[in-house]
Amino acid sequence: MKPLGATVVNPQRSSKIKSATLAYRSISIWLFAVSIIFPACHTARNVATQQPAPPDDIAEARRNVTDSLNAIQSMLNALNDLNKVSGARPGEISNRFMTNVYRLQADSFKVRAHARAMKSRGDAYFEQWQVHLAQANNPEIRKLAGQQCRTLQNSFDRIQQTSEQMREAFRLLISDVHALRRALENESSATASKSTKDLVQKAREDAQKVRQYLATIGRELDTVASKLKPVRSVAKD
Amino acid sequence: MGTRTRKSIALIVSICLLGNLFAPSNCRAQLVWPFAPPTTPQAQRNALNVLHSRVNWFRNATRNAPNFATGNYAMVWQEFQQLRDAYSAFKATLTPDKLAAGANELAELDAGLDILQQAFDEYQQDVAAGRATHAAFESMCQALNEGAALWLQELDRVAKQLRI
């Protein structure tokens, strides 16, 4: 006699239930795996489509060089004025020099930071420039960067070398102008002493060196920019 | 397997799928280690905001410190160290991809901080060479204030480039 509430188990039905359970389990595992993998693919796609436009390293570097060149020229003018004074020095000439010390430090800040970064990163710095060129939005620039790879590398080597010289020259110049500022502040009379005149002379020489290095870097950057300029086809009549 | 169990599995799987389909964050797929700083976009934005505040605090200190009679150098130096710490914390939130994409710019920001730090050495040299302490301190503060403003410009440019 069957106990009350007991069900009769059909062996065929039991095996069907087992296979259905197995199917459900495998489907669940697959869905779970897909649910984990899917966002990873989604992430990769987003990264690819949301890639920002690469920075224009050459134009940025050129702007910084121009700013520094202007500051150096202004400092050179102030130093030339100080050098010309033979007797009592007018206060405005000293003031112009003092103002130019701040201007030189501020306007050369970026170019000095870039030169330091070039030194610390070494070849990797310009490899990143090449990567940015290869990612340029303009296909013609990408093509030209590929074609002119060797020429660009030579220019980058020269920029790297000159930047290091410029960085050292800048360090000396800033030290010179600080020494000159101290001397001008501490001088009891308005007439420049021999040591102050020597400081003016040294600062002028170092400023000229910095200007020369900056001009060289500027020319190299212009060369790079001209090599990457897409040639416009001239419309024929 | 009971019907309830099947239904609950189906429900969990559906929630997982829908959750992943509609979650727009890029970082959901990345495993977050318990002791590393978070590298989520939100963490990056927070660290950038903190860094912004630190630069502004530092610039305020350079403007106000010359008015104090004592402890002014220590105050500016401390603010500068806190700015450095905030910058390190910001960099720690960047993903390896962003660190690689902005390697040059981050090296330039590092160099910018080193250049700013030189102003402290120049102040010491000025004072040692006989320049009036107050004049030397004012010069240092002005150079630091202008330099920090330029550094902030660079930081914003990098943040924009890295889409933070």
Contacts between the chains, C-beta under 8 A, distances in Angstrom:
chain1	res1	chain2	res2	distance
A	17	B	1	7.7
A	21	B	1	4.2
A	24	B	1	6.7
A	24	B	6	5.6
A	24	B	9	7.0
A	25	B	1	7.9
A	28	B	9	4.8
A	28	B	10	7.5
A	28	B	13	5.7
A	31	B	13	4.4
A	31	B	16	7.6
A	31	B	17	6.7
A	32	B	13	6.0
A	32	B	16	6.4
A	34	B	17	7.5
A	35	B	13	6.8
A	35	B	16	4.0
A	35	B	17	4.8
A	35	B	19	8.0
A	35	B	20	5.4
A	36	B	16	8.0
A	36	B	20	7.9
A	38	B	17	7.7
A	38	B	20	5.5
A	38	B	21	7.5
A	39	B	20	4.7
A	39	B	23	7.1
A	39	B	28	5.1
A	39	B	29	4.3
A	40	B	29	4.1
A	42	B	20	7.6
A	42	B	29	7.3
A	43	B	26	4.8
A	43	B	27	7.7
A	43	B	28	7.6
A	43	B	29	4.6
A	43	B	30	7.6
A	46	B	26	5.5
A	47	B	26	6.9
A	47	B	97	7.2
A	50	B	163	7.0
A	52	B	161	6.1
A	52	B	162	7.7
A	52	B	163	5.6
A	55	B	105	7.7
A	55	B	161	5.7
A	57	B	104	7.5
A	101	B	139	8.0
A	102	B	142	6.1
A	102	B	143	6.8
A	102	B	146	6.7
A	105	B	143	5.3
A	105	B	146	7.2
A	105	B	147	7.2
A	106	B	143	7.8
A	106	B	146	4.4
A	106	B	147	6.9
A	106	B	150	6.6
A	109	B	112	7.0
A	109	B	115	6.5
A	109	B	146	7.8
A	109	B	147	5.5
A	109	B	150	4.8
A	109	B	151	7.8
A	110	B	108	7.8
A	110	B	150	6.5
A	110	B	154	7.0
A	112	B	111	7.6
A	112	B	115	5.8
A	113	B	108	4.9
A	113	B	109	7.7
A	113	B	111	4.3
A	113	B	112	4.3
A	113	B	115	5.9
A	113	B	154	7.5
A	114	B	108	5.7
A	114	B	111	7.5
A	115	B	111	8.0
A	116	B	107	7.9
A	116	B	108	7.8
A	116	B	111	3.5
A	116	B	114	6.6
A	116	B	115	7.2
A	117	B	104	6.2
A	117	B	107	3.8
A	117	B	108	4.3
A	117	B	110	7.2
A	117	B	111	4.8
A	120	B	107	5.5
A	120	B	110	7.3
A	120	B	111	6.9
A	121	B	103	6.8
A	121	B	104	6.4
A	121	B	107	5.1
A	124	B	103	6.9
A	125	B	104	5.6
A	125	B	107	7.4
A	128	B	103	6.1
A	128	B	104	5.0
A	129	B	104	7.8
A	174	B	122	7.9
A	178	B	122	6.1
A	178	B	125	7.3
A	178	B	126	6.6
A	179	B	129	7.5
A	181	B	139	7.7
A	182	B	126	6.3
A	182	B	129	5.6
A	182	B	130	7.0
A	182	B	131	4.8
A	185	B	131	6.5
A	185	B	132	7.2
A	185	B	135	6.4
A	186	B	130	6.4
A	186	B	131	7.2
